[in-house]
Amino acid sequence: MNEVLKGIDWNQFISTVWTVVLLPIITYVGVQINDYAKIKKIDKYTDILYRNVSDAVRDVYETVVKDIKGTDEWTYEKQEEVKNLAKAKAISALSTSVYQGLKAANSDFDEYLDSLIGTALYEMKEGYVTLR
């Protein structure tokens, strides 16, 4: 056994173990940590976006919709205009880095934003969110 241990090139052995075993494991763990951090950052950005959308929907309701809803002025075109105004307000309240991060994470960002506006409207109508 002593002859076997003396015959081993320890530098080569350590280098092989590092290359074959430890480096792939460390790389894998690093990638998993990086992916987790990205997911957490996007989750935080999503929360920020939803707060902005809720605030924009309440603001647009109070300033525009409340006075014309139920009248002849409340047309489909006006509803689209109001929705686009809420979208613009929500996006303008985001920082550039948050907006770019969300846009990169969601290839259908506009549809996602539309769904958030629908959710905020539903919550407002159902009384989950009180008007300020």
N, C-alpha and C positions, 0 to 999 in steps of 0.2 A: 504494500500500500504506500509506503514511503517513497518507493521508486516512482510510482505513478504520480504522486503529488510533486515530486521533484522534477518530473519530466514535463509538467504543464507549464506553458508560457502564460503566466498570470495576466500580463498586460493584454494578450490576445483574448484570454478568457473573459476578462472584465469588459473589453471592447465588444465582444460578441454578445454577452448578456445585455449590455447597454443597448446595442443596436437591435437585437432581435426581441427582447422582452420589455425593457423599461421604457425606451423611447416611444414605441407604439402605445403603450398604456398611458404615458404622460400626455401624449398628443391627443388621444381619445378623451381623456378627462378634461383637457383644456378646451377642446371643441364643445363638449357638453356644457361646460361652465359658460362659455361664450354664447351658446344658443339659449341657455336659460336666462342670461342677462338680457339678451335681445327680446325675448318673450316678455320679461318683466317690464322692460322699457316700453314696449308697444302697449302692454296692458295699462301702464300709467298714462300713456298718450291717449288711449281710448277713453279713459276716465275723464281726462281733461276735455277731449272733444265732446263727450256727452254733456258735461256741465255747460260748455259753451253753447251747444245746440239747445239745451233746455232754457238757458238764459235768453238766447236769441228768439226762440219761439214765444216765450212769455212777453218779451219786449215788443215783438211784431204784433202779437195779439193786442196788447194794451195800446199801441200807438196807431195801428192801421185797421186790424180786423174787427175789433170790438164795435166800432162805429158803423161799419158797412155790412157786417154779416146779417143776412136776412133781408137785405134790400136788393134792388135791381142792379146795384153796382157789384154785387158779389157774384161775378161770373167765373167761368172756368179760367179764363185768361187772367183775371185778377187773382185767383187762387194760385196759379202758377207764378205770377209776379211776386206774391207774398212769400211763397215757398222759396223762390230764388233769393229774395231779400234775407230771409232767415238763414239760408245757406251761406250767403256772403258775410253776414254778421258773425256767424259761428266760425267761419274760416279766418276772417280778419282778426279775431280774438286769439288765434293760435300764433305761437312763435314760428318762425321759419323752420327751425329744426324739427319741431313737433309735426308741422304740416308735411314736411318732406318725409319724415319717418312713417307717418300714417299712409301717405300716398304710395310709398314704396311697399308697404306691407299689404296694402289692399289694391289689387289691380282694378277693381270696380269701385273706386272710392266714391264717385258721385252717387251710385246706387246705394252704397252703404250709408252715406250721409242722408239720402232720402229716407231710408228706413229708420235712422235715428230721429229724424224730424217727425215721422209718423208715430214713433214710440213716445216722443215727448208730447205730441199733441194728445195722444190717447191718455197718457198719465195726467195731463192737465185737465182733460175733460172728465176723467174719473175721480179727480180730486186727490190723486197721489202726490201731486206737486201743487203747492199753493201759489197763487199769483202774488208777486211782490208789489 
